[in-house]
Amino acid sequence: MKAGTIAIAALVILAGCDGPNEQAGRAQDQALAAQSNTTLSGEGVNERLGEAQDRAEDAAQDAREAAEEAREKQADALKREADLAADRLEEQAEAVRDEAKKRADAITAQSK
């Protein structure tokens, strides 16, 4: 009795790992087997198809997440590039101000 309970618990845990399409396919296979008065041994066609769909959906989700991460990295790179350009412009502006101040000081010194 105890071994049977453990076996059922193990099957429930394993079934929890299956994706929704695989679970739906298994239910379809079981319904078809019950309808035709046969026993289902192992995985049925619909369960395997569902498993393949789950894998495809997981791969598509992974691809979407990777694309989003790539977009975020690209946006970060553009921001860093813009910051560098702004820093260069600020340095140039400071140099122009310094040169203007020197010229103004020179003109002021000549007029005294």
NUTIKOL-461636 format. One record per residue (C-alpha): residue number from 1; chain; y, z, x. Coordinates in Angstrom, 1 decimal, always signed. Each point is the difference from the previous one (the first is absolute). Last residue first. Layout:
NUTIKOL-461636
@marza:NUM | mivex:A | py:Y | pz:Z | px:X
...
END
This chain:
NUTIKOL-461636
@marza:112 | mivex:A | py:+99.9 | pz:-19.4 | px:+44.6
@marza:111 | mivex:A | py:-0.8 | pz:-3.4 | px:-1.5
@marza:110 | mivex:A | py:-2.6 | pz:-0.8 | px:+2.6
@marza:109 | mivex:A | py:-2.0 | pz:+3.2 | px:-0.8
@marza:108 | mivex:A | py:+0.0 | pz:-0.8 | px:-3.7
@marza:107 | mivex:A | py:-1.3 | pz:-3.5 | px:+0.7
@marza:106 | mivex:A | py:-2.8 | pz:+1.5 | px:+2.2
@marza:105 | mivex:A | py:-0.8 | pz:+2.6 | px:-2.6
@marza:104 | mivex:A | py:-0.3 | pz:-2.7 | px:-2.6
@marza:103 | mivex:A | py:-2.2 | pz:-2.0 | px:+2.2
@marza:102 | mivex:A | py:-2.3 | pz:+2.9 | px:+0.8
@marza:101 | mivex:A | py:-0.1 | pz:+1.0 | px:-3.7
@marza:100 | mivex:A | py:-1.0 | pz:-3.6 | px:-1.0
@marza:99 | mivex:A | py:-2.7 | pz:+0.0 | px:+2.6
@marza:98 | mivex:A | py:-1.4 | pz:+3.3 | px:-1.3
@marza:97 | mivex:A | py:+0.1 | pz:-1.2 | px:-3.6
@marza:96 | mivex:A | py:-1.8 | pz:-3.2 | px:+0.9
@marza:95 | mivex:A | py:-2.6 | pz:+2.0 | px:+1.9
@marza:94 | mivex:A | py:-0.5 | pz:+2.3 | px:-2.9
@marza:93 | mivex:A | py:-0.4 | pz:-3.0 | px:-2.4
@marza:92 | mivex:A | py:-2.6 | pz:-1.5 | px:+2.4
@marza:91 | mivex:A | py:-1.9 | pz:+3.3 | px:+0.0
@marza:90 | mivex:A | py:+0.2 | pz:+0.2 | px:-3.8
@marza:89 | mivex:A | py:-1.3 | pz:-3.6 | px:-0.2
@marza:88 | mivex:A | py:-2.9 | pz:+0.8 | px:+2.3
@marza:87 | mivex:A | py:-0.8 | pz:+3.1 | px:-2.1
@marza:86 | mivex:A | py:+0.1 | pz:-2.1 | px:-3.2
@marza:85 | mivex:A | py:-2.4 | pz:-2.5 | px:+1.5
@marza:84 | mivex:A | py:-2.4 | pz:+2.8 | px:+1.0
@marza:83 | mivex:A | py:+0.2 | pz:+1.5 | px:-3.5
@marza:82 | mivex:A | py:-0.7 | pz:-3.4 | px:-1.5
@marza:81 | mivex:A | py:-3.0 | pz:-0.5 | px:+2.2
@marza:80 | mivex:A | py:-1.3 | pz:+3.4 | px:-0.9
@marza:79 | mivex:A | py:+0.4 | pz:-0.7 | px:-3.7
@marza:78 | mivex:A | py:-1.7 | pz:-3.4 | px:+0.3
@marza:77 | mivex:A | py:-2.9 | pz:+1.8 | px:+1.8
@marza:76 | mivex:A | py:-0.3 | pz:+2.5 | px:-2.7
@marza:75 | mivex:A | py:-0.1 | pz:-2.7 | px:-2.7
@marza:74 | mivex:A | py:-2.7 | pz:-1.8 | px:+1.9
@marza:73 | mivex:A | py:-2.0 | pz:+3.2 | px:+0.3
@marza:72 | mivex:A | py:+0.4 | pz:+0.6 | px:-3.7
@marza:71 | mivex:A | py:-1.1 | pz:-3.6 | px:-0.8
@marza:70 | mivex:A | py:-3.1 | pz:+0.5 | px:+2.3
@marza:69 | mivex:A | py:-0.9 | pz:+3.2 | px:-1.8
@marza:68 | mivex:A | py:+0.3 | pz:-1.8 | px:-3.4
@marza:67 | mivex:A | py:-2.2 | pz:-2.8 | px:+1.3
@marza:66 | mivex:A | py:-2.6 | pz:+2.5 | px:+1.2
@marza:65 | mivex:A | py:+0.0 | pz:+1.8 | px:-3.3
@marza:64 | mivex:A | py:-0.4 | pz:-3.3 | px:-1.9
@marza:63 | mivex:A | py:-2.9 | pz:-1.0 | px:+2.3
@marza:62 | mivex:A | py:-1.7 | pz:+3.4 | px:-0.5
@marza:61 | mivex:A | py:+0.4 | pz:-0.4 | px:-3.7
@marza:60 | mivex:A | py:-1.6 | pz:-3.5 | px:+0.2
@marza:59 | mivex:A | py:-2.9 | pz:+1.3 | px:+2.1
@marza:58 | mivex:A | py:-0.6 | pz:+2.8 | px:-2.6
@marza:57 | mivex:A | py:+0.1 | pz:-2.6 | px:-2.8
@marza:56 | mivex:A | py:-2.5 | pz:-2.2 | px:+1.8
@marza:55 | mivex:A | py:-2.3 | pz:+3.0 | px:+0.7
@marza:54 | mivex:A | py:+0.2 | pz:+1.0 | px:-3.7
@marza:53 | mivex:A | py:-0.7 | pz:-3.5 | px:-1.1
@marza:52 | mivex:A | py:-3.0 | pz:-0.2 | px:+2.3
@marza:51 | mivex:A | py:-1.3 | pz:+3.3 | px:-1.5
@marza:50 | mivex:A | py:+0.5 | pz:-1.4 | px:-3.5
@marza:49 | mivex:A | py:-2.0 | pz:-3.0 | px:+0.9
@marza:48 | mivex:A | py:-2.8 | pz:+2.2 | px:+1.4
@marza:47 | mivex:A | py:+0.1 | pz:+2.1 | px:-3.2
@marza:46 | mivex:A | py:-0.1 | pz:-3.1 | px:-2.1
@marza:45 | mivex:A | py:-3.0 | pz:-1.4 | px:+1.8
@marza:44 | mivex:A | py:-2.0 | pz:+3.2 | px:-0.3
@marza:43 | mivex:A | py:-0.5 | pz:+2.6 | px:+2.6
@marza:42 | mivex:A | py:-3.2 | pz:+1.9 | px:+0.4
@marza:41 | mivex:A | py:-2.7 | pz:-0.1 | px:-2.6
@marza:40 | mivex:A | py:+1.1 | pz:-0.6 | px:-3.6
@marza:39 | mivex:A | py:-2.7 | pz:+0.6 | px:-2.6
@marza:38 | mivex:A | py:-0.6 | pz:-2.6 | px:-2.7
@marza:37 | mivex:A | py:+0.4 | pz:+0.2 | px:-3.8
@marza:36 | mivex:A | py:+2.2 | pz:-3.1 | px:-0.1
@marza:35 | mivex:A | py:+2.9 | pz:+2.0 | px:-1.5
@marza:34 | mivex:A | py:-0.6 | pz:+2.9 | px:+2.3
@marza:33 | mivex:A | py:+0.1 | pz:-2.2 | px:+3.1
@marza:32 | mivex:A | py:+3.2 | pz:-1.7 | px:-1.2
@marza:31 | mivex:A | py:+1.6 | pz:+3.4 | px:-0.7
@marza:30 | mivex:A | py:-1.1 | pz:+1.2 | px:+3.5
@marza:29 | mivex:A | py:+1.4 | pz:-3.1 | px:+1.6
@marza:28 | mivex:A | py:+3.3 | pz:+0.3 | px:-1.9
@marza:27 | mivex:A | py:+0.3 | pz:+3.7 | px:+1.0
@marza:26 | mivex:A | py:-0.7 | pz:-1.0 | px:+3.7
@marza:25 | mivex:A | py:+2.7 | pz:-2.6 | px:-0.2
@marza:24 | mivex:A | py:+2.5 | pz:+2.5 | px:-1.4
@marza:23 | mivex:A | py:-0.8 | pz:+2.4 | px:+2.8
@marza:22 | mivex:A | py:+0.4 | pz:-2.8 | px:+2.6
@marza:21 | mivex:A | py:+3.3 | pz:-1.0 | px:-1.6
@marza:20 | mivex:A | py:+1.2 | pz:+3.6 | px:+0.1
@marza:19 | mivex:A | py:-0.8 | pz:+0.5 | px:+3.6
@marza:18 | mivex:A | py:-3.1 | pz:+1.9 | px:+1.1
@marza:17 | mivex:A | py:+0.4 | pz:+3.2 | px:+2.0
@marza:16 | mivex:A | py:-0.4 | pz:+2.2 | px:-3.1
@marza:15 | mivex:A | py:-3.4 | pz:-1.6 | px:-0.5
@marza:14 | mivex:A | py:-1.1 | pz:+1.5 | px:+3.3
@marza:13 | mivex:A | py:+1.1 | pz:+3.5 | px:-1.2
@marza:12 | mivex:A | py:-1.7 | pz:-0.4 | px:-3.3
@marza:11 | mivex:A | py:-3.2 | pz:-1.2 | px:+1.8
@marza:10 | mivex:A | py:+0.1 | pz:+3.0 | px:+2.3
@marza:9 | mivex:A | py:+0.4 | pz:+2.3 | px:-3.0
@marza:8 | mivex:A | py:-3.0 | pz:-1.6 | px:-1.7
@marza:7 | mivex:A | py:-2.1 | pz:+0.4 | px:+3.1
@marza:6 | mivex:A | py:+1.1 | pz:+3.7 | px:+0.4
@marza:5 | mivex:A | py:-0.9 | pz:+0.7 | px:-3.7
@marza:4 | mivex:A | py:-3.4 | pz:-1.7 | px:+0.5
@marza:3 | mivex:A | py:-0.7 | pz:+2.1 | px:+3.1
@marza:2 | mivex:A | py:+0.8 | pz:+3.2 | px:-1.9
@marza:1 | mivex:A | py:-2.4 | pz:-0.9 | px:-2.8
END
